[in-house]
């Protein structure tokens, strides 16, 4: 069975399109997906991206090999999104998400390092006070607190 596995960007479940031959053109793949999903051509267009490489297929005559896996995004027919902004490719979307994730992770790590360093300072002070107490010497901090 010759097929291409696809899923919409906003969904988790995969679907399949079957065809004859070793490959299918991008135009034919779009037609088959639109027919299977009951989408009307005048209202929208499909942005097809290779799921493994995140390479967007732009040429309508490009041949996609059988058993490929693609991610589909539905875009308005003119290719323009809300506010007149052009739609970004899936690769751009994923890169911006990765960038945000890295930024949040770095902020968290900096916070964690500060927290650990403050804990180490506190632990060192407690250890010092414990050593003074066990040695029987009068700890300097009792003098500060007026408990001598």
N, C-alpha and C positions, 0 to 999 in steps of 0.2 A: 504494500500500500504506500503510495507516494503522497506525502503530506507535509504541511508546514504547521508548526505549533505556534500559536499566537496568544497573547493576552493583552488586554487593555491596561494602560499605565495605572489606572485607578482601581483595578480589580486584582484579585489574587488567583482566581481560577483560570486555567488554560483551556483553549479550544483548538480545534484542528480544521484545516482546510485541505481537502484532497484535490489532486489534479493528475493529469497524464503527462508523462515525460520526466526528464531528469531535473528540470528547473522550471520556474514560472517567472514571468516578467512582473515588475512592480505594479504595473497597471492592472494586469489580470488578478494579482493577489488582492489589490484594493477592491476590485469589483466583487470577488468571491467573498471577502470579509463583509463588505457592505450588504451583499445579498443575504448572507447567513445571519447578520445582526439586524436586518431590516432597517438599514439606514438609507436615506435618500441622498443621491449624489448632489443635487443643487444646494442642499442645506449645509453640507459639510465636506471636508476632505480628510484623508487619513495620513498621519505622519508615521511612517514605518521605520523602525530602528532595529538593528541586529542586537539581540538580547545578550550575546556574548561579548561583542566588541564595543557596543553602544555607538556604532557607526550608523548614521542616518542615511537611508537610501533616498537619493535626490533625483536620479535619472529614472524616468518612467520606463525606460527600456532595459534597465539593469536586470540581469537574470539571477534570481535567488534560488540556490540549490535546494533539492528536496531534503527533508528532515532538519531544516533550519528552524531556529526559534527566534521569533520577533516580538517586539513590543509595539503596540499600536496606541497612538494618541489621536483623538478626534479633534480637528481644528475647524474653524469656520471656513467656508468656501474660499474667501479672499485671502486666507492665511493671516488675518489680523485679529488679534484678541481684543479684550475689553480695553477701552481707553485709547484705541488706535495703535497699541504696541504690537509689534510682530511676536509671534510665538517663538519661544526659545527651543533649541533642540534638546533632546533628552540628555545628551552628554553635558550640556550647560547646566541643566537642572540638577543632575547628579553631582557635578563638580561644586555647585553652590551649596548643596546640602552637606557635602563632605567638608567644605571649608567652614561652614557654621559649626559642624560637629567638632572639628579640630579646635576651633576657637573656644567653644564651651569646655572642652576637655582641658585645654591649657589653663583656662581661668580656674577650673576646679583643682588642677595639680598645683598651681601657685598657692591657692588657698590652703591646700593640704600641707604643703611644705611649710608655710607660715605657722599653721596650727601645730605641726610636729615640732618645729623649732621652739615655739613657746612652751610646749609640753616638756621638751628636753631641759630648758632653762629652769622650769618649775621643779622638775625631777632632781636636777643638780642641787638646787637650794635645799630641797627636802633631805637629800642624802647628806649634805654638809651639816645640817642641823641635827640629823640623827647621829652622825659621827661625834659631834660635840656632846650630845646628850649621853651617848654610851661611854665616852671617855671620862665623863664626870666633870668636865669643865663647864664653867658657866657660859652658856651660849650668849653671844652678843645680842641676839634678837630679844632675849628676855630683858636685857638692860634697856633696850629701846622701848619696851612695852611697860617698864616700871614694875616688873615682877621679880626683881632681884631680892 
